[in-house]
Amino acid sequence: MKIRIKDNFVRYRLTQSEVKQFCETGKVVAHTRFPENELLYQVIQHDDIKALSAGFENGNITLKVPSHLARDWYTNELVGFQNEITLEDGTVLSLLLEKDFVCLDDTMEDQSDNYPNPKAAI
């Protein structure tokens, strides 16, 4: 699982096996270790929401996905989900969860579990 954060935009990308795990178990968890602590980030299914939401607590970033949208994501062609949340101070938090596609350019990253890129055939 990859997470990318730029200002108030948070994007998660999941490989094929992570999407399958997410659909079957309701969550995917990853972490990044630092010398004195670790960052935990996860995507979970949630029954009581209608759109993507997120939270940050105790070094844990949680992206919540409505269960009714997430259950069959592995078997359908939908690339992902997005939502914008207006915060109390008026700023907007943009959230995006996507299937991770193989890059079109060279990369050192292992992409063996990524989805085939539809633009590669063009």
C-alpha positions in Angstrom: 0.0 0.0 0.0 1.2 3.4 -0.9 0.2 6.7 0.7 0.9 10.1 -0.8 0.2 13.3 1.1 0.5 16.8 -0.3 -0.9 19.5 1.9 -4.6 18.6 2.4 -4.7 15.9 -0.3 -4.3 12.3 0.8 -4.1 9.5 -1.8 -3.9 5.7 -1.1 -3.0 3.2 -3.8 -3.5 -0.5 -3.3 -2.1 -3.5 -5.2 -4.3 -6.3 -6.5 -3.6 -8.5 -3.4 -4.3 -5.6 -1.1 -7.6 -4.8 -2.8 -8.6 -8.5 -2.5 -7.6 -8.5 1.2 -9.5 -5.3 1.8 -12.7 -6.7 0.2 -12.4 -10.0 2.0 -11.4 -8.9 5.5 -12.6 -5.3 5.6 -9.1 -3.7 6.1 -5.5 -3.3 5.0 -2.9 -2.1 7.4 0.7 -0.9 6.7 3.3 0.9 8.7 6.5 2.9 8.3 9.1 2.5 11.1 11.1 5.5 12.3 14.0 5.4 14.8 11.7 6.3 17.8 8.2 5.5 16.6 6.1 4.3 13.6 3.5 5.7 11.4 0.5 3.3 10.9 -1.8 3.8 7.9 -4.8 1.8 7.1 -7.9 1.5 5.0 -11.0 0.1 6.6 -14.6 -0.7 5.6 -17.2 1.1 7.6 -21.0 0.4 7.7 -22.2 3.8 9.0 -20.8 6.2 6.4 -21.9 7.2 2.9 -18.6 8.6 1.5 -14.8 8.3 2.1 -13.7 9.8 5.4 -10.5 9.9 7.3 -9.0 10.4 10.7 -5.6 10.8 12.4 -5.1 9.7 15.9 -2.0 8.5 17.9 0.2 8.3 14.7 -2.4 6.4 12.8 -4.0 7.6 9.6 -7.2 5.8 8.9 -9.1 6.0 5.6 -12.7 4.8 6.0 -14.6 3.4 3.0 -18.4 2.8 3.0 -18.8 -1.0 3.1 -21.5 -1.1 0.5 -19.0 0.4 -2.0 -16.0 -1.6 -1.0 -17.3 -5.2 -0.9 -17.0 -6.0 -4.6 -14.3 -3.6 -5.5 -11.9 -6.4 -6.3 -14.2 -7.9 -8.9 -15.3 -4.7 -10.7 -13.6 -2.2 -13.0 -14.0 0.8 -10.7 -10.6 2.4 -10.3 -11.3 4.0 -7.0 -13.2 6.3 -4.7 -12.8 10.0 -3.8 -14.3 12.6 -1.5 -13.8 16.1 -0.3 -14.5 17.1 3.3 -14.8 20.7 4.4 -13.1 21.1 7.8 -14.2 23.3 10.6 -11.8 26.1 9.5 -13.2 26.0 6.0 -10.2 24.2 4.4 -10.9 21.1 2.3 -9.4 17.7 2.9 -9.3 15.7 -0.4 -9.3 11.9 -0.2 -8.6 9.4 -2.9 -8.3 5.6 -2.8 -7.2 3.9 -6.1 -6.1 0.6 -7.5 -2.4 0.8 -8.1 -1.5 0.5 -11.8 1.9 -0.4 -13.3 3.8 2.8 -14.1 4.4 3.6 -17.8 7.9 4.9 -17.2 10.8 3.0 -15.7 10.8 2.6 -11.9 12.9 0.7 -9.4 9.7 -0.2 -7.5 8.4 -3.8 -7.6 5.2 -3.6 -9.6 4.5 -7.3 -10.0 1.3 -7.1 -8.0 0.0 -3.9 -9.6 -2.9 -3.7 -12.0 -2.1 -3.7 -15.7 -2.1 -0.1 -16.9 -4.9 0.5 -19.4 -2.8 3.2 -21.1 0.0 0.7 -21.9 -2.0 -0.7 -24.8 -2.3 2.8 -26.5 
